[in-house]
């Protein structure tokens, strides 16, 4: 039960304890000091001793947040239940008994400022200066309203934008105190999806910026920062990033007044920062050049209270690559009169030690499927290594001809060999082998292979390689720059199905 003259603080505590769905409760009562029962106070009790309580209730139950302007939920209104109370008041006079009246909205509030909220329906409003969330949680604002939560997933299964920060008001009615809006919350970052059949290149002078906006500064209170948005890139070939991708969160606004704020922070404080957004990249190969940058940071707030978690959390970054090798089209370098070439970047990490040389534990290298088993009379290609004097490894790349695709070879429990013919290119030499077990990106097989004379090729220059097959006699010859280095060497194998390209950790680009 609740007494007929319950204080605002007591009523707020009772409602929060008894109504599980409520997030916050703010109550003001007429005659808040219990000092106006003489009938001379404008906000005192009525002649019969009645009081007026004005309640501002917030909840997340039924609060539908549309993820885009085109969402079907943008104007959805759920069922609203009427607030009711049981009347146990006594003291009837001439058959007139005390009554409890519950009105929707604040139109009959004893506080004329709160009467500015004329709606009688629940509404959604981000206030209290909290930061927007998306890739992570937003930063706490000065009010009691919770910061924005993370939503979506790192794969960006649905293309969502960022969320706006909370406005600087500590209570909804305060939005009508000033003529012009003040302390506005920052807008959330937008969203983009780029899908290409072949390749996507973000050039060195290019930037995709889907960042949260900073919260606006204010004299007594400031707005929250918006969260970063989404960048989704999907290519049937490779993705090459030379420029910038950014989904940073907006900073929280700064409170300009240096006067001390009330202890309850009801009408003042710094804004919380927005979280970072989400970036997801899908391609056969994803390559980041040295000058590229990916920014996911949450925004920062200017509050000095160390106990307040007002900075936005970091966003998410997801890469789904068919290859663990960087493979792109070099648009500026080609051989034999061509303008382009395939470029393999050095691996960023060394393969884990594989003592049993289990093929099933290794991801495929870049592989070209011929579509069917064939017996080519000649296989020719050009090769060039970049400047790699500062790299520790002596080996750059491997070129292998296989009887089957790696997916088939790695599914077998026992195979006699994986490569029919293979060439390994190093800093000072080329090695050649037949019918060996080679794991992509692993230079262990090199130790057992034959070294070829190095006088026929130069590092950092294009070299032409020709492999000639005699399928009737199961032999092959190799020429580098038209100089024969291997003559009629035997091999096992009935056909060629796939061409494999591999490179090595700490090697140079090829």
Secondary structure in CASP SS format (residue, H / E / C, confidence):
PFRMAT SS
TARGET T0000
AUTHOR 0000-0000-0000
METHOD secondary structure of the structure
MODEL  1
X C 1.00
X C 1.00
X C 1.00
X C 1.00
X C 1.00
X C 1.00
X C 1.00
X H 1.00
X H 1.00
X H 1.00
X H 1.00
X H 1.00
X H 1.00
X H 1.00
X H 1.00
X H 1.00
X H 1.00
X H 1.00
X C 1.00
X C 1.00
X C 1.00
X E 1.00
X E 1.00
X E 1.00
X E 1.00
X E 1.00
X E 1.00
X E 1.00
X E 1.00
X C 1.00
X C 1.00
X C 1.00
X C 1.00
X C 1.00
X C 1.00
X C 1.00
X C 1.00
X C 1.00
X C 1.00
X C 1.00
X C 1.00
X C 1.00
X C 1.00
X C 1.00
X C 1.00
X C 1.00
X C 1.00
X C 1.00
X C 1.00
X C 1.00
X C 1.00
X C 1.00
X E 1.00
X E 1.00
X E 1.00
X E 1.00
X E 1.00
X E 1.00
X E 1.00
X C 1.00
X C 1.00
X C 1.00
X C 1.00
X C 1.00
X C 1.00
X C 1.00
X C 1.00
X C 1.00
X C 1.00
X C 1.00
X C 1.00
X C 1.00
X C 1.00
X C 1.00
X C 1.00
X C 1.00
X C 1.00
X C 1.00
X C 1.00
X C 1.00
X C 1.00
X C 1.00
X C 1.00
X C 1.00
X C 1.00
X C 1.00
X C 1.00
X C 1.00
X C 1.00
X C 1.00
X C 1.00
X C 1.00
X E 1.00
X C 1.00
X C 1.00
X E 1.00
X C 1.00
X C 1.00
X C 1.00
X C 1.00
X C 1.00
X C 1.00
X C 1.00
X C 1.00
X C 1.00
X C 1.00
X C 1.00
X C 1.00
X C 1.00
X C 1.00
X C 1.00
X C 1.00
X C 1.00
X H 1.00
X H 1.00
X H 1.00
X C 1.00
X C 1.00
X C 1.00
X C 1.00
X C 1.00
X C 1.00
X C 1.00
X C 1.00
X C 1.00
X C 1.00
X E 1.00
X C 1.00
X C 1.00
X C 1.00
X C 1.00
X C 1.00
X C 1.00
X C 1.00
X C 1.00
X C 1.00
X C 1.00
X C 1.00
X C 1.00
X C 1.00
X C 1.00
X C 1.00
X C 1.00
X C 1.00
X C 1.00
X C 1.00
X C 1.00
X C 1.00
X C 1.00
X C 1.00
X C 1.00
X C 1.00
X C 1.00
X C 1.00
X C 1.00
X C 1.00
X C 1.00
X C 1.00
X C 1.00
X C 1.00
X C 1.00
X C 1.00
X C 1.00
X C 1.00
X C 1.00
X C 1.00
X E 1.00
X C 1.00
X C 1.00
X C 1.00
X C 1.00
X H 1.00
X H 1.00
X H 1.00
X H 1.00
X H 1.00
X C 1.00
X C 1.00
X C 1.00
X C 1.00
X C 1.00
X C 1.00
X C 1.00
X C 1.00
X C 1.00
X C 1.00
X C 1.00
X C 1.00
X C 1.00
X C 1.00
X E 1.00
X E 1.00
X E 1.00
X E 1.00
X E 1.00
X E 1.00
X C 1.00
X C 1.00
X C 1.00
X E 1.00
X E 1.00
X E 1.00
X C 1.00
X C 1.00
X C 1.00
X C 1.00
X E 1.00
X E 1.00
X E 1.00
X C 1.00
X C 1.00
X C 1.00
X C 1.00
X C 1.00
X C 1.00
X C 1.00
X C 1.00
X E 1.00
X C 1.00
X C 1.00
X E 1.00
X C 1.00
X C 1.00
X C 1.00
X C 1.00
X C 1.00
X C 1.00
X C 1.00
X C 1.00
X E 1.00
X E 1.00
X E 1.00
X E 1.00
X E 1.00
X E 1.00
X C 1.00
X C 1.00
X E 1.00
X E 1.00
X E 1.00
X E 1.00
X C 1.00
X C 1.00
X E 1.00
X E 1.00
X E 1.00
X C 1.00
X C 1.00
X C 1.00
X C 1.00
X C 1.00
X C 1.00
X C 1.00
X C 1.00
X E 1.00
X C 1.00
X C 1.00
X C 1.00
X C 1.00
X C 1.00
X C 1.00
X C 1.00
X C 1.00
X C 1.00
X C 1.00
X C 1.00
X C 1.00
X C 1.00
X E 1.00
X C 1.00
X C 1.00
X C 1.00
X C 1.00
X C 1.00
X C 1.00
X C 1.00
X C 1.00
X E 1.00
X E 1.00
X E 1.00
X E 1.00
X E 1.00
X E 1.00
X C 1.00
X E 1.00
X E 1.00
X E 1.00
X E 1.00
X C 1.00
X C 1.00
X C 1.00
X C 1.00
X E 1.00
X E 1.00
X E 1.00
X C 1.00
X C 1.00
X C 1.00
X C 1.00
X C 1.00
X C 1.00
X C 1.00
X C 1.00
X C 1.00
X C 1.00
X C 1.00
X C 1.00
X C 1.00
X C 1.00
X C 1.00
X C 1.00
X C 1.00
X C 1.00
X C 1.00
X C 1.00
X E 1.00
X E 1.00
X E 1.00
X E 1.00
X E 1.00
X E 1.00
X C 1.00
X C 1.00
X C 1.00
X C 1.00
X C 1.00
X E 1.00
X E 1.00
X E 1.00
X E 1.00
X C 1.00
X C 1.00
X C 1.00
X C 1.00
X C 1.00
X C 1.00
X C 1.00
X C 1.00
X C 1.00
X C 1.00
X E 1.00
X E 1.00
X E 1.00
X E 1.00
X C 1.00
X C 1.00
X E 1.00
X C 1.00
X C 1.00
X C 1.00
X C 1.00
X C 1.00
X C 1.00
X C 1.00
X C 1.00
X C 1.00
X C 1.00
X C 1.00
X H 1.00
X H 1.00
X H 1.00
X C 1.00
X C 1.00
X C 1.00
X C 1.00
X E 1.00
X E 1.00
X E 1.00
X E 1.00
X E 1.00
X E 1.00
X E 1.00
X E 1.00
X E 1.00
X C 1.00
X C 1.00
X C 1.00
X E 1.00
X E 1.00
X E 1.00
X E 1.00
X E 1.00
X E 1.00
X C 1.00
X C 1.00
X C 1.00
X C 1.00
X C 1.00
X C 1.00
X C 1.00
X C 1.00
X C 1.00
X C 1.00
X C 1.00
X E 1.00
X E 1.00
X E 1.00
X E 1.00
X E 1.00
X E 1.00
X E 1.00
X E 1.00
X C 1.00
X C 1.00
X C 1.00
X H 1.00
X H 1.00
X H 1.00
X H 1.00
X C 1.00
X C 1.00
X C 1.00
X C 1.00
X C 1.00
X C 1.00
X C 1.00
X C 1.00
X C 1.00
X E 1.00
X E 1.00
X E 1.00
X E 1.00
X E 1.00
X E 1.00
X E 1.00
X E 1.00
X C 1.00
X C 1.00
X C 1.00
X E 1.00
X E 1.00
X E 1.00
X E 1.00
X E 1.00
X E 1.00
X E 1.00
X C 1.00
X C 1.00
X C 1.00
X C 1.00
X C 1.00
X C 1.00
X H 1.00
X H 1.00
X H 1.00
X H 1.00
X H 1.00
X H 1.00
X C 1.00
X E 1.00
X E 1.00
X E 1.00
X C 1.00
X H 1.00
X H 1.00
X H 1.00
X C 1.00
X C 1.00
X C 1.00
X C 1.00
X C 1.00
X C 1.00
X E 1.00
X E 1.00
X E 1.00
X E 1.00
X E 1.00
X E 1.00
X E 1.00
X E 1.00
X C 1.00
X C 1.00
X C 1.00
X C 1.00
X E 1.00
X E 1.00
X E 1.00
X E 1.00
X E 1.00
X E 1.00
X C 1.00
X C 1.00
X E 1.00
X E 1.00
X E 1.00
X E 1.00
X E 1.00
X E 1.00
X E 1.00
X E 1.00
X C 1.00
X C 1.00
X C 1.00
X C 1.00
X C 1.00
X E 1.00
X E 1.00
X E 1.00
X E 1.00
X E 1.00
X E 1.00
X E 1.00
X E 1.00
X C 1.00
X E 1.00
X C 1.00
X C 1.00
X C 1.00
X C 1.00
X C 1.00
END
